Amino acid sequence: MTKDKLLHFGAGILVAAFFTLASGKPLVGLVAAAIAGIAKETYDKKRGGPFDLLDLLATIIGGGAGATAITLSNIASYGV
């Protein structure tokens, strides 16, 4: 995995974790990460770069990891 894909993965984790914590709903976190990834790739495309589906996928997978981590942490901490 390239450094760029790891950065996308990490960004997905952060975005999803934040929105999962804020909303209490992991799906909201995952969707927020997907929207952030789409926005970033659209920005890249408008600036002359490619719309990289693998970057988007890395962001979404990171979002899934972040939303899952927060959800599991809440279950372990609060039994929720």
mmJSON file of the N, C-alpha and C atoms, coordinates in Angstrom:
{"data_MODEL":{"atom_site":{
"group_PDB":["ATOM","ATOM","ATOM","ATOM","ATOM","ATOM","ATOM","ATOM","ATOM","ATOM","ATOM","ATOM","ATOM","ATOM","ATOM","ATOM","ATOM","ATOM","ATOM","ATOM","ATOM","ATOM","ATOM","ATOM","ATOM","ATOM","ATOM","ATOM","ATOM","ATOM","ATOM","ATOM","ATOM","ATOM","ATOM","ATOM","ATOM","ATOM","ATOM","ATOM","ATOM","ATOM","ATOM","ATOM","ATOM","ATOM","ATOM","ATOM","ATOM","ATOM","ATOM","ATOM","ATOM","ATOM","ATOM","ATOM","ATOM","ATOM","ATOM","ATOM","ATOM","ATOM","ATOM","ATOM","ATOM","ATOM","ATOM","ATOM","ATOM","ATOM","ATOM","ATOM","ATOM","ATOM","ATOM","ATOM","ATOM","ATOM","ATOM","ATOM","ATOM","ATOM","ATOM","ATOM","ATOM","ATOM","ATOM","ATOM","ATOM","ATOM","ATOM","ATOM","ATOM","ATOM","ATOM","ATOM","ATOM","ATOM","ATOM","ATOM","ATOM","ATOM","ATOM","ATOM","ATOM","ATOM","ATOM","ATOM","ATOM","ATOM","ATOM","ATOM","ATOM","ATOM","ATOM","ATOM","ATOM","ATOM","ATOM","ATOM","ATOM","ATOM","ATOM","ATOM","ATOM","ATOM","ATOM","ATOM","ATOM","ATOM","ATOM","ATOM","ATOM","ATOM","ATOM","ATOM","ATOM","ATOM","ATOM","ATOM","ATOM","ATOM","ATOM","ATOM","ATOM","ATOM","ATOM","ATOM","ATOM","ATOM","ATOM","ATOM","ATOM","ATOM","ATOM","ATOM","ATOM","ATOM","ATOM","ATOM","ATOM","ATOM","ATOM","ATOM","ATOM","ATOM","ATOM","ATOM","ATOM","ATOM","ATOM","ATOM","ATOM","ATOM","ATOM","ATOM","ATOM","ATOM","ATOM","ATOM","ATOM","ATOM","ATOM","ATOM","ATOM","ATOM","ATOM","ATOM","ATOM","ATOM","ATOM","ATOM","ATOM","ATOM","ATOM","ATOM","ATOM","ATOM","ATOM","ATOM","ATOM","ATOM","ATOM","ATOM","ATOM","ATOM","ATOM","ATOM","ATOM","ATOM","ATOM","ATOM","ATOM","ATOM","ATOM","ATOM","ATOM","ATOM","ATOM","ATOM","ATOM","ATOM","ATOM","ATOM","ATOM","ATOM","ATOM","ATOM","ATOM","ATOM","ATOM","ATOM","ATOM","ATOM","ATOM","ATOM","ATOM","ATOM","ATOM","ATOM"],
"id":[1,2,3,4,5,6,7,8,9,10,11,12,13,14,15,16,17,18,19,20,21,22,23,24,25,26,27,28,29,30,31,32,33,34,35,36,37,38,39,40,41,42,43,44,45,46,47,48,49,50,51,52,53,54,55,56,57,58,59,60,61,62,63,64,65,66,67,68,69,70,71,72,73,74,75,76,77,78,79,80,81,82,83,84,85,86,87,88,89,90,91,92,93,94,95,96,97,98,99,100,101,102,103,104,105,106,107,108,109,110,111,112,113,114,115,116,117,118,119,120,121,122,123,124,125,126,127,128,129,130,131,132,133,134,135,136,137,138,139,140,141,142,143,144,145,146,147,148,149,150,151,152,153,154,155,156,157,158,159,160,161,162,163,164,165,166,167,168,169,170,171,172,173,174,175,176,177,178,179,180,181,182,183,184,185,186,187,188,189,190,191,192,193,194,195,196,197,198,199,200,201,202,203,204,205,206,207,208,209,210,211,212,213,214,215,216,217,218,219,220,221,222,223,224,225,226,227,228,229,230,231,232,233,234,235,236,237,238,239,240],
"type_symbol":["N","C","C","N","C","C","N","C","C","N","C","C","N","C","C","N","C","C","N","C","C","N","C","C","N","C","C","N","C","C","N","C","C","N","C","C","N","C","C","N","C","C","N","C","C","N","C","C","N","C","C","N","C","C","N","C","C","N","C","C","N","C","C","N","C","C","N","C","C","N","C","C","N","C","C","N","C","C","N","C","C","N","C","C","N","C","C","N","C","C","N","C","C","N","C","C","N","C","C","N","C","C","N","C","C","N","C","C","N","C","C","N","C","C","N","C","C","N","C","C","N","C","C","N","C","C","N","C","C","N","C","C","N","C","C","N","C","C","N","C","C","N","C","C","N","C","C","N","C","C","N","C","C","N","C","C","N","C","C","N","C","C","N","C","C","N","C","C","N","C","C","N","C","C","N","C","C","N","C","C","N","C","C","N","C","C","N","C","C","N","C","C","N","C","C","N","C","C","N","C","C","N","C","C","N","C","C","N","C","C","N","C","C","N","C","C","N","C","C","N","C","C","N","C","C","N","C","C","N","C","C","N","C","C","N","C","C","N","C","C"],
"label_atom_id":["N","CA","C","N","CA","C","N","CA","C","N","CA","C","N","CA","C","N","CA","C","N","CA","C","N","CA","C","N","CA","C","N","CA","C","N","CA","C","N","CA","C","N","CA","C","N","CA","C","N","CA","C","N","CA","C","N","CA","C","N","CA","C","N","CA","C","N","CA","C","N","CA","C","N","CA","C","N","CA","C","N","CA","C","N","CA","C","N","CA","C","N","CA","C","N","CA","C","N","CA","C","N","CA","C","N","CA","C","N","CA","C","N","CA","C","N","CA","C","N","CA","C","N","CA","C","N","CA","C","N","CA","C","N","CA","C","N","CA","C","N","CA","C","N","CA","C","N","CA","C","N","CA","C","N","CA","C","N","CA","C","N","CA","C","N","CA","C","N","CA","C","N","CA","C","N","CA","C","N","CA","C","N","CA","C","N","CA","C","N","CA","C","N","CA","C","N","CA","C","N","CA","C","N","CA","C","N","CA","C","N","CA","C","N","CA","C","N","CA","C","N","CA","C","N","CA","C","N","CA","C","N","CA","C","N","CA","C","N","CA","C","N","CA","C","N","CA","C","N","CA","C","N","CA","C","N","CA","C","N","CA","C","N","CA","C","N","CA","C","N","CA","C","N","CA","C","N","CA","C"],
"label_alt_id":[null,null,null,null,null,null,null,null,null,null,null,null,null,null,null,null,null,null,null,null,null,null,null,null,null,null,null,null,null,null,null,null,null,null,null,null,null,null,null,null,null,null,null,null,null,null,null,null,null,null,null,null,null,null,null,null,null,null,null,null,null,null,null,null,null,null,null,null,null,null,null,null,null,null,null,null,null,null,null,null,null,null,null,null,null,null,null,null,null,null,null,null,null,null,null,null,null,null,null,null,null,null,null,null,null,null,null,null,null,null,null,null,null,null,null,null,null,null,null,null,null,null,null,null,null,null,null,null,null,null,null,null,null,null,null,null,null,null,null,null,null,null,null,null,null,null,null,null,null,null,null,null,null,null,null,null,null,null,null,null,null,null,null,null,null,null,null,null,null,null,null,null,null,null,null,null,null,null,null,null,null,null,null,null,null,null,null,null,null,null,null,null,null,null,null,null,null,null,null,null,null,null,null,null,null,null,null,null,null,null,null,null,null,null,null,null,null,null,null,null,null,null,null,null,null,null,null,null,null,null,null,null,null,null,null,null,null,null,null,null],
"label_comp_id":["MET","MET","MET","THR","THR","THR","LYS","LYS","LYS","ASP","ASP","ASP","LYS","LYS","LYS","LEU","LEU","LEU","LEU","LEU","LEU","HIS","HIS","HIS","PHE","PHE","PHE","GLY","GLY","GLY","ALA","ALA","ALA","GLY","GLY","GLY","ILE","ILE","ILE","LEU","LEU","LEU","VAL","VAL","VAL","ALA","ALA","ALA","ALA","ALA","ALA","PHE","PHE","PHE","PHE","PHE","PHE","THR","THR","THR","LEU","LEU","LEU","ALA","ALA","ALA","SER","SER","SER","GLY","GLY","GLY","LYS","LYS","LYS","PRO","PRO","PRO","LEU","LEU","LEU","VAL","VAL","VAL","GLY","GLY","GLY","LEU","LEU","LEU","VAL","VAL","VAL","ALA","ALA","ALA","ALA","ALA","ALA","ALA","ALA","ALA","ILE","ILE","ILE","ALA","ALA","ALA","GLY","GLY","GLY","ILE","ILE","ILE","ALA","ALA","ALA","LYS","LYS","LYS","GLU","GLU","GLU","THR","THR","THR","TYR","TYR","TYR","ASP","ASP","ASP","LYS","LYS","LYS","LYS","LYS","LYS","ARG","ARG","ARG","GLY","GLY","GLY","GLY","GLY","GLY","PRO","PRO","PRO","PHE","PHE","PHE","ASP","ASP","ASP","LEU","LEU","LEU","LEU","LEU","LEU","ASP","ASP","ASP","LEU","LEU","LEU","LEU","LEU","LEU","ALA","ALA","ALA","THR","THR","THR","ILE","ILE","ILE","ILE","ILE","ILE","GLY","GLY","GLY","GLY","GLY","GLY","GLY","GLY","GLY","ALA","ALA","ALA","GLY","GLY","GLY","ALA","ALA","ALA","THR","THR","THR","ALA","ALA","ALA","ILE","ILE","ILE","THR","THR","THR","LEU","LEU","LEU","SER","SER","SER","ASN","ASN","ASN","ILE","ILE","ILE","ALA","ALA","ALA","SER","SER","SER","TYR","TYR","TYR","GLY","GLY","GLY","VAL","VAL","VAL"],
"label_asym_id":["A","A","A","A","A","A","A","A","A","A","A","A","A","A","A","A","A","A","A","A","A","A","A","A","A","A","A","A","A","A","A","A","A","A","A","A","A","A","A","A","A","A","A","A","A","A","A","A","A","A","A","A","A","A","A","A","A","A","A","A","A","A","A","A","A","A","A","A","A","A","A","A","A","A","A","A","A","A","A","A","A","A","A","A","A","A","A","A","A","A","A","A","A","A","A","A","A","A","A","A","A","A","A","A","A","A","A","A","A","A","A","A","A","A","A","A","A","A","A","A","A","A","A","A","A","A","A","A","A","A","A","A","A","A","A","A","A","A","A","A","A","A","A","A","A","A","A","A","A","A","A","A","A","A","A","A","A","A","A","A","A","A","A","A","A","A","A","A","A","A","A","A","A","A","A","A","A","A","A","A","A","A","A","A","A","A","A","A","A","A","A","A","A","A","A","A","A","A","A","A","A","A","A","A","A","A","A","A","A","A","A","A","A","A","A","A","A","A","A","A","A","A","A","A","A","A","A","A","A","A","A","A","A","A","A","A","A","A","A","A"],
"label_entity_id":["1","1","1","1","1","1","1","1","1","1","1","1","1","1","1","1","1","1","1","1","1","1","1","1","1","1","1","1","1","1","1","1","1","1","1","1","1","1","1","1","1","1","1","1","1","1","1","1","1","1","1","1","1","1","1","1","1","1","1","1","1","1","1","1","1","1","1","1","1","1","1","1","1","1","1","1","1","1","1","1","1","1","1","1","1","1","1","1","1","1","1","1","1","1","1","1","1","1","1","1","1","1","1","1","1","1","1","1","1","1","1","1","1","1","1","1","1","1","1","1","1","1","1","1","1","1","1","1","1","1","1","1","1","1","1","1","1","1","1","1","1","1","1","1","1","1","1","1","1","1","1","1","1","1","1","1","1","1","1","1","1","1","1","1","1","1","1","1","1","1","1","1","1","1","1","1","1","1","1","1","1","1","1","1","1","1","1","1","1","1","1","1","1","1","1","1","1","1","1","1","1","1","1","1","1","1","1","1","1","1","1","1","1","1","1","1","1","1","1","1","1","1","1","1","1","1","1","1","1","1","1","1","1","1","1","1","1","1","1","1"],
"label_seq_id":[1,1,1,2,2,2,3,3,3,4,4,4,5,5,5,6,6,6,7,7,7,8,8,8,9,9,9,10,10,10,11,11,11,12,12,12,13,13,13,14,14,14,15,15,15,16,16,16,17,17,17,18,18,18,19,19,19,20,20,20,21,21,21,22,22,22,23,23,23,24,24,24,25,25,25,26,26,26,27,27,27,28,28,28,29,29,29,30,30,30,31,31,31,32,32,32,33,33,33,34,34,34,35,35,35,36,36,36,37,37,37,38,38,38,39,39,39,40,40,40,41,41,41,42,42,42,43,43,43,44,44,44,45,45,45,46,46,46,47,47,47,48,48,48,49,49,49,50,50,50,51,51,51,52,52,52,53,53,53,54,54,54,55,55,55,56,56,56,57,57,57,58,58,58,59,59,59,60,60,60,61,61,61,62,62,62,63,63,63,64,64,64,65,65,65,66,66,66,67,67,67,68,68,68,69,69,69,70,70,70,71,71,71,72,72,72,73,73,73,74,74,74,75,75,75,76,76,76,77,77,77,78,78,78,79,79,79,80,80,80],
"pdbx_PDB_ins_code":[null,null,null,null,null,null,null,null,null,null,null,null,null,null,null,null,null,null,null,null,null,null,null,null,null,null,null,null,null,null,null,null,null,null,null,null,null,null,null,null,null,null,null,null,null,null,null,null,null,null,null,null,null,null,null,null,null,null,null,null,null,null,null,null,null,null,null,null,null,null,null,null,null,null,null,null,null,null,null,null,null,null,null,null,null,null,null,null,null,null,null,null,null,null,null,null,null,null,null,null,null,null,null,null,null,null,null,null,null,null,null,null,null,null,null,null,null,null,null,null,null,null,null,null,null,null,null,null,null,null,null,null,null,null,null,null,null,null,null,null,null,null,null,null,null,null,null,null,null,null,null,null,null,null,null,null,null,null,null,null,null,null,null,null,null,null,null,null,null,null,null,null,null,null,null,null,null,null,null,null,null,null,null,null,null,null,null,null,null,null,null,null,null,null,null,null,null,null,null,null,null,null,null,null,null,null,null,null,null,null,null,null,null,null,null,null,null,null,null,null,null,null,null,null,null,null,null,null,null,null,null,null,null,null,null,null,null,null,null,null],
"Cartn_x":[0.854,0.0,0.902,0.578,1.402,1.107,2.007,1.822,0.529,0.234,-0.982,-2.23,-2.254,-3.421,-3.538,-2.406,-2.433,-2.972,-2.621,-3.154,-4.669,-5.125,-6.572,-7.264,-6.667,-7.21,-7.306,-6.229,-6.213,-7.234,-7.376,-8.377,-9.779,-10.026,-11.323,-11.596,-10.58,-10.728,-11.114,-10.384,-10.635,-12.016,-12.397,-13.707,-14.825,-14.728,-15.781,-15.843,-14.687,-14.675,-15.349,-15.018,-15.614,-17.13,-17.602,-19.042,-19.789,-19.131,-19.763,-19.905,-18.874,-18.953,-20.004,-20.043,-20.966,-22.424,-22.668,-24.052,-24.491,-23.526,-23.858,-24.279,-24.104,-24.543,-23.372,-22.908,-21.771,-22.036,-23.264,-23.558,-23.334,-23.637,-23.378,-21.878,-21.077,-19.628,-19.111,-19.633,-19.204,-19.595,-20.811,-21.263,-20.441,-20.135,-19.317,-17.936,-17.351,-16.046,-16.156,-17.222,-17.419,-17.585,-18.364,-18.558,-17.234,-16.454,-15.145,-14.238,-14.259,-13.444,-13.874,-15.183,-15.7,-15.33,-15.459,-15.113,-13.635,-12.768,-11.325,-10.984,-11.569,-11.271,-11.851,-12.989,-13.565,-12.663,-12.163,-11.218,-9.972,-9.428,-8.245,-8.533,-9.686,-10.063,-10.183,-10.786,-10.959,-9.623,-8.624,-7.304,-6.38,-6.964,-6.183,-5.658,-5.903,-5.451,-6.531,-6.238,-7.237,-8.22,-9.406,-10.345,-9.967,-9.258,-8.68,-9.639,-10.235,-11.185,-10.524,-9.245,-8.557,-8.324,-8.055,-7.967,-9.313,-10.38,-11.722,-12.009,-11.661,-11.889,-11.103,-9.862,-9.056,-9.706,-10.263,-10.933,-12.176,-12.947,-14.169,-13.84,-12.827,-12.427,-11.95,-11.181,-10.78,-11.987,-12.985,-14.218,-14.909,-14.935,-15.52,-14.758,-13.439,-12.613,-12.839,-12.917,-13.125,-14.488,-15.523,-16.873,-16.981,-16.355,-16.38,-15.623,-14.458,-13.657,-14.412,-15.053,-15.802,-16.994,-17.686,-18.837,-18.431,-17.358,-16.891,-16.405,-15.769,-15.327,-16.518,-17.566,-18.773,-19.429,-19.465,-20.053,-19.25,-17.919,-17.053,-17.151,-17.287,-17.31,-18.663,-19.705,-21.032,-22.026,-21.65,-22.577,-23.706,-23.439,-24.465,-24.419],
"Cartn_y":[-1.177,0.0,1.242,2.194,3.402,4.364,5.311,6.318,7.101,7.408,8.158,7.395,6.091,5.285,5.218,5.14,5.142,6.463,7.566,8.864,8.923,8.381,8.335,7.457,6.311,5.415,6.124,6.808,7.542,8.664,9.371,10.443,9.862,8.725,8.072,7.691,7.16,6.818,8.045,9.135,10.347,10.929,11.039,11.611,10.742,9.44,8.542,8.51,8.501,8.49,9.741,10.882,12.139,12.116,11.762,11.81,10.691,9.563,8.497,8.935,9.54,10.056,11.148,12.047,13.183,12.747,11.734,11.338,10.102,9.299,8.029,6.966,7.257,6.332,6.043,4.783,4.456,4.689,4.531,4.761,6.221,7.126,8.549,8.772,8.141,8.265,7.716,6.561,5.953,6.812,7.322,8.178,9.469,10.027,11.25,10.998,9.847,9.515,9.361,8.723,8.559,9.91,10.794,12.135,12.896,12.779,13.446,12.903,11.596,10.996,11.437,11.474,11.935,13.394,14.204,15.629,15.799,15.032,15.141,14.716,13.637,13.176,14.123,14.702,15.704,16.928,17.361,18.48,18.169,16.966,16.573,16.63,16.122,16.094,17.51,18.415,19.797,20.527,20.053,20.681,19.975,19.121,18.504,17.116,16.626,15.28,14.255,13.007,11.965,11.849,11.362,10.935,9.489,9.276,7.963,7.132,6.135,5.278,4.497,4.159,3.434,4.337,5.623,6.568,6.664,6.765,6.826,5.563,4.413,3.156,3.103,3.559,3.587,4.477,5.611,6.512,5.85,5.177,4.521,3.341,2.566,1.456,1.986,3.079,3.722,4.195,4.712,5.134,3.98,2.842,1.658,1.247,1.324,0.984,1.959,3.25,4.256,4.136,3.952,3.815,2.55,1.48,0.224,0.347,0.977,1.133,1.921,3.004,3.812,3.035,2.329,1.542,0.45,-0.266,-1.315,-0.736,0.42,1.09,1.474,1.981,2.341,1.115,0.022,-1.218,-1.702,-1.674,-2.14,-1.243,0.066,1.02,1.137,1.142,1.457,0.324,-0.708,-1.795,-1.375,-0.322,0.212,-0.497],
"Cartn_z":[0.0,0.0,0.0,-0.856,-0.965,0.187,0.374,1.416,1.19,-0.064,-0.382,0.047,-0.213,0.173,1.696,2.387,3.854,4.394,3.733,4.147,3.937,2.825,2.582,3.625,3.925,4.939,6.291,6.669,7.942,7.985,6.881,6.825,6.985,6.36,6.511,7.953,8.627,10.046,10.856,10.667,11.459,11.208,9.945,9.611,10.182,9.964,10.449,11.971,12.62,14.084,14.63,14.071,14.535,14.382,13.187,12.938,13.653,13.873,14.655,16.102,16.647,18.022,18.148,17.186,17.247,17.117,16.29,16.022,16.797,17.22,17.851,16.856,15.558,14.503,13.567,13.526,12.676,11.188,10.755,9.335,8.961,9.877,9.624,9.447,10.282,10.152,8.839,8.445,7.192,5.993,5.998,4.901,4.853,6.011,6.054,5.45,5.751,5.169,3.651,3.195,1.754,1.072,1.677,1.109,1.07,2.142,2.169,1.063,0.86,-0.193,-1.583,-1.807,-3.102,-3.33,-2.286,-2.403,-2.745,-2.092,-2.35,-3.769,-4.22,-5.58,-6.631,-6.357,-7.259,-7.323,-6.175,-6.109,-6.942,-6.763,-7.548,-9.043,-9.44,-10.858,-11.422,-10.663,-11.13,-11.239,-10.51,-10.569,-11.568,-12.414,-13.48,-13.174,-11.973,-11.627,-11.921,-11.637,-11.871,-10.708,-10.996,-9.956,-9.682,-8.588,-8.291,-7.442,-8.066,-7.351,-6.222,-6.366,-5.292,-4.082,-4.316,-3.201,-2.49,-3.276,-2.689,-1.893,-2.441,-1.741,-0.433,-0.449,0.775,1.835,1.417,2.352,2.94,2.103,2.579,3.495,3.157,4.024,5.373,5.337,6.59,7.377,6.668,7.326,8.014,7.364,7.991,9.238,9.168,10.328,11.476,11.152,12.192,12.853,12.051,12.595,13.444,12.975,13.729,15.039,15.011,16.224,17.289,16.9,17.862,18.394,17.529,17.946,18.93,18.622,19.524,20.846,20.787,22.009,22.882,22.26,23.02,23.629,22.898,23.425,24.62,24.494,25.578,26.811,26.575,27.68,28.353,27.548,28.07,27.902,27.204,26.944,26.01,25.23,24.326,23.008],
"occupancy":[1.0,1.0,1.0,1.0,1.0,1.0,1.0,1.0,1.0,1.0,1.0,1.0,1.0,1.0,1.0,1.0,1.0,1.0,1.0,1.0,1.0,1.0,1.0,1.0,1.0,1.0,1.0,1.0,1.0,1.0,1.0,1.0,1.0,1.0,1.0,1.0,1.0,1.0,1.0,1.0,1.0,1.0,1.0,1.0,1.0,1.0,1.0,1.0,1.0,1.0,1.0,1.0,1.0,1.0,1.0,1.0,1.0,1.0,1.0,1.0,1.0,1.0,1.0,1.0,1.0,1.0,1.0,1.0,1.0,1.0,1.0,1.0,1.0,1.0,1.0,1.0,1.0,1.0,1.0,1.0,1.0,1.0,1.0,1.0,1.0,1.0,1.0,1.0,1.0,1.0,1.0,1.0,1.0,1.0,1.0,1.0,1.0,1.0,1.0,1.0,1.0,1.0,1.0,1.0,1.0,1.0,1.0,1.0,1.0,1.0,1.0,1.0,1.0,1.0,1.0,1.0,1.0,1.0,1.0,1.0,1.0,1.0,1.0,1.0,1.0,1.0,1.0,1.0,1.0,1.0,1.0,1.0,1.0,1.0,1.0,1.0,1.0,1.0,1.0,1.0,1.0,1.0,1.0,1.0,1.0,1.0,1.0,1.0,1.0,1.0,1.0,1.0,1.0,1.0,1.0,1.0,1.0,1.0,1.0,1.0,1.0,1.0,1.0,1.0,1.0,1.0,1.0,1.0,1.0,1.0,1.0,1.0,1.0,1.0,1.0,1.0,1.0,1.0,1.0,1.0,1.0,1.0,1.0,1.0,1.0,1.0,1.0,1.0,1.0,1.0,1.0,1.0,1.0,1.0,1.0,1.0,1.0,1.0,1.0,1.0,1.0,1.0,1.0,1.0,1.0,1.0,1.0,1.0,1.0,1.0,1.0,1.0,1.0,1.0,1.0,1.0,1.0,1.0,1.0,1.0,1.0,1.0,1.0,1.0,1.0,1.0,1.0,1.0,1.0,1.0,1.0,1.0,1.0,1.0,1.0,1.0,1.0,1.0,1.0,1.0],
"B_iso_or_equiv":[0.0,0.0,0.0,0.0,0.0,0.0,0.0,0.0,0.0,0.0,0.0,0.0,0.0,0.0,0.0,0.0,0.0,0.0,0.0,0.0,0.0,0.0,0.0,0.0,0.0,0.0,0.0,0.0,0.0,0.0,0.0,0.0,0.0,0.0,0.0,0.0,0.0,0.0,0.0,0.0,0.0,0.0,0.0,0.0,0.0,0.0,0.0,0.0,0.0,0.0,0.0,0.0,0.0,0.0,0.0,0.0,0.0,0.0,0.0,0.0,0.0,0.0,0.0,0.0,0.0,0.0,0.0,0.0,0.0,0.0,0.0,0.0,0.0,0.0,0.0,0.0,0.0,0.0,0.0,0.0,0.0,0.0,0.0,0.0,0.0,0.0,0.0,0.0,0.0,0.0,0.0,0.0,0.0,0.0,0.0,0.0,0.0,0.0,0.0,0.0,0.0,0.0,0.0,0.0,0.0,0.0,0.0,0.0,0.0,0.0,0.0,0.0,0.0,0.0,0.0,0.0,0.0,0.0,0.0,0.0,0.0,0.0,0.0,0.0,0.0,0.0,0.0,0.0,0.0,0.0,0.0,0.0,0.0,0.0,0.0,0.0,0.0,0.0,0.0,0.0,0.0,0.0,0.0,0.0,0.0,0.0,0.0,0.0,0.0,0.0,0.0,0.0,0.0,0.0,0.0,0.0,0.0,0.0,0.0,0.0,0.0,0.0,0.0,0.0,0.0,0.0,0.0,0.0,0.0,0.0,0.0,0.0,0.0,0.0,0.0,0.0,0.0,0.0,0.0,0.0,0.0,0.0,0.0,0.0,0.0,0.0,0.0,0.0,0.0,0.0,0.0,0.0,0.0,0.0,0.0,0.0,0.0,0.0,0.0,0.0,0.0,0.0,0.0,0.0,0.0,0.0,0.0,0.0,0.0,0.0,0.0,0.0,0.0,0.0,0.0,0.0,0.0,0.0,0.0,0.0,0.0,0.0,0.0,0.0,0.0,0.0,0.0,0.0,0.0,0.0,0.0,0.0,0.0,0.0,0.0,0.0,0.0,0.0,0.0,0.0],
"pdbx_formal_charge":[null,null,null,null,null,null,null,null,null,null,null,null,null,null,null,null,null,null,null,null,null,null,null,null,null,null,null,null,null,null,null,null,null,null,null,null,null,null,null,null,null,null,null,null,null,null,null,null,null,null,null,null,null,null,null,null,null,null,null,null,null,null,null,null,null,null,null,null,null,null,null,null,null,null,null,null,null,null,null,null,null,null,null,null,null,null,null,null,null,null,null,null,null,null,null,null,null,null,null,null,null,null,null,null,null,null,null,null,null,null,null,null,null,null,null,null,null,null,null,null,null,null,null,null,null,null,null,null,null,null,null,null,null,null,null,null,null,null,null,null,null,null,null,null,null,null,null,null,null,null,null,null,null,null,null,null,null,null,null,null,null,null,null,null,null,null,null,null,null,null,null,null,null,null,null,null,null,null,null,null,null,null,null,null,null,null,null,null,null,null,null,null,null,null,null,null,null,null,null,null,null,null,null,null,null,null,null,null,null,null,null,null,null,null,null,null,null,null,null,null,null,null,null,null,null,null,null,null,null,null,null,null,null,null,null,null,null,null,null,null],
"auth_seq_id":[1,1,1,2,2,2,3,3,3,4,4,4,5,5,5,6,6,6,7,7,7,8,8,8,9,9,9,10,10,10,11,11,11,12,12,12,13,13,13,14,14,14,15,15,15,16,16,16,17,17,17,18,18,18,19,19,19,20,20,20,21,21,21,22,22,22,23,23,23,24,24,24,25,25,25,26,26,26,27,27,27,28,28,28,29,29,29,30,30,30,31,31,31,32,32,32,33,33,33,34,34,34,35,35,35,36,36,36,37,37,37,38,38,38,39,39,39,40,40,40,41,41,41,42,42,42,43,43,43,44,44,44,45,45,45,46,46,46,47,47,47,48,48,48,49,49,49,50,50,50,51,51,51,52,52,52,53,53,53,54,54,54,55,55,55,56,56,56,57,57,57,58,58,58,59,59,59,60,60,60,61,61,61,62,62,62,63,63,63,64,64,64,65,65,65,66,66,66,67,67,67,68,68,68,69,69,69,70,70,70,71,71,71,72,72,72,73,73,73,74,74,74,75,75,75,76,76,76,77,77,77,78,78,78,79,79,79,80,80,80],
"auth_comp_id":["MET","MET","MET","THR","THR","THR","LYS","LYS","LYS","ASP","ASP","ASP","LYS","LYS","LYS","LEU","LEU","LEU","LEU","LEU","LEU","HIS","HIS","HIS","PHE","PHE","PHE","GLY","GLY","GLY","ALA","ALA","ALA","GLY","GLY","GLY","ILE","ILE","ILE","LEU","LEU","LEU","VAL","VAL","VAL","ALA","ALA","ALA","ALA","ALA","ALA","PHE","PHE","PHE","PHE","PHE","PHE","THR","THR","THR","LEU","LEU","LEU","ALA","ALA","ALA","SER","SER","SER","GLY","GLY","GLY","LYS","LYS","LYS","PRO","PRO","PRO","LEU","LEU","LEU","VAL","VAL","VAL","GLY","GLY","GLY","LEU","LEU","LEU","VAL","VAL","VAL","ALA","ALA","ALA","ALA","ALA","ALA","ALA","ALA","ALA","ILE","ILE","ILE","ALA","ALA","ALA","GLY","GLY","GLY","ILE","ILE","ILE","ALA","ALA","ALA","LYS","LYS","LYS","GLU","GLU","GLU","THR","THR","THR","TYR","TYR","TYR","ASP","ASP","ASP","LYS","LYS","LYS","LYS","LYS","LYS","ARG","ARG","ARG","GLY","GLY","GLY","GLY","GLY","GLY","PRO","PRO","PRO","PHE","PHE","PHE","ASP","ASP","ASP","LEU","LEU","LEU","LEU","LEU","LEU","ASP","ASP","ASP","LEU","LEU","LEU","LEU","LEU","LEU","ALA","ALA","ALA","THR","THR","THR","ILE","ILE","ILE","ILE","ILE","ILE","GLY","GLY","GLY","GLY","GLY","GLY","GLY","GLY","GLY","ALA","ALA","ALA","GLY","GLY","GLY","ALA","ALA","ALA","THR","THR","THR","ALA","ALA","ALA","ILE","ILE","ILE","THR","THR","THR","LEU","LEU","LEU","SER","SER","SER","ASN","ASN","ASN","ILE","ILE","ILE","ALA","ALA","ALA","SER","SER","SER","TYR","TYR","TYR","GLY","GLY","GLY","VAL","VAL","VAL"],
"auth_asym_id":["A","A","A","A","A","A","A","A","A","A","A","A","A","A","A","A","A","A","A","A","A","A","A","A","A","A","A","A","A","A","A","A","A","A","A","A","A","A","A","A","A","A","A","A","A","A","A","A","A","A","A","A","A","A","A","A","A","A","A","A","A","A","A","A","A","A","A","A","A","A","A","A","A","A","A","A","A","A","A","A","A","A","A","A","A","A","A","A","A","A","A","A","A","A","A","A","A","A","A","A","A","A","A","A","A","A","A","A","A","A","A","A","A","A","A","A","A","A","A","A","A","A","A","A","A","A","A","A","A","A","A","A","A","A","A","A","A","A","A","A","A","A","A","A","A","A","A","A","A","A","A","A","A","A","A","A","A","A","A","A","A","A","A","A","A","A","A","A","A","A","A","A","A","A","A","A","A","A","A","A","A","A","A","A","A","A","A","A","A","A","A","A","A","A","A","A","A","A","A","A","A","A","A","A","A","A","A","A","A","A","A","A","A","A","A","A","A","A","A","A","A","A","A","A","A","A","A","A","A","A","A","A","A","A","A","A","A","A","A","A"],
"auth_atom_id":["N","CA","C","N","CA","C","N","CA","C","N","CA","C","N","CA","C","N","CA","C","N","CA","C","N","CA","C","N","CA","C","N","CA","C","N","CA","C","N","CA","C","N","CA","C","N","CA","C","N","CA","C","N","CA","C","N","CA","C","N","CA","C","N","CA","C","N","CA","C","N","CA","C","N","CA","C","N","CA","C","N","CA","C","N","CA","C","N","CA","C","N","CA","C","N","CA","C","N","CA","C","N","CA","C","N","CA","C","N","CA","C","N","CA","C","N","CA","C","N","CA","C","N","CA","C","N","CA","C","N","CA","C","N","CA","C","N","CA","C","N","CA","C","N","CA","C","N","CA","C","N","CA","C","N","CA","C","N","CA","C","N","CA","C","N","CA","C","N","CA","C","N","CA","C","N","CA","C","N","CA","C","N","CA","C","N","CA","C","N","CA","C","N","CA","C","N","CA","C","N","CA","C","N","CA","C","N","CA","C","N","CA","C","N","CA","C","N","CA","C","N","CA","C","N","CA","C","N","CA","C","N","CA","C","N","CA","C","N","CA","C","N","CA","C","N","CA","C","N","CA","C","N","CA","C","N","CA","C","N","CA","C","N","CA","C","N","CA","C","N","CA","C","N","CA","C","N","CA","C"],
"pdbx_PDB_model_num":[1,1,1,1,1,1,1,1,1,1,1,1,1,1,1,1,1,1,1,1,1,1,1,1,1,1,1,1,1,1,1,1,1,1,1,1,1,1,1,1,1,1,1,1,1,1,1,1,1,1,1,1,1,1,1,1,1,1,1,1,1,1,1,1,1,1,1,1,1,1,1,1,1,1,1,1,1,1,1,1,1,1,1,1,1,1,1,1,1,1,1,1,1,1,1,1,1,1,1,1,1,1,1,1,1,1,1,1,1,1,1,1,1,1,1,1,1,1,1,1,1,1,1,1,1,1,1,1,1,1,1,1,1,1,1,1,1,1,1,1,1,1,1,1,1,1,1,1,1,1,1,1,1,1,1,1,1,1,1,1,1,1,1,1,1,1,1,1,1,1,1,1,1,1,1,1,1,1,1,1,1,1,1,1,1,1,1,1,1,1,1,1,1,1,1,1,1,1,1,1,1,1,1,1,1,1,1,1,1,1,1,1,1,1,1,1,1,1,1,1,1,1,1,1,1,1,1,1,1,1,1,1,1,1,1,1,1,1,1,1]
}}}
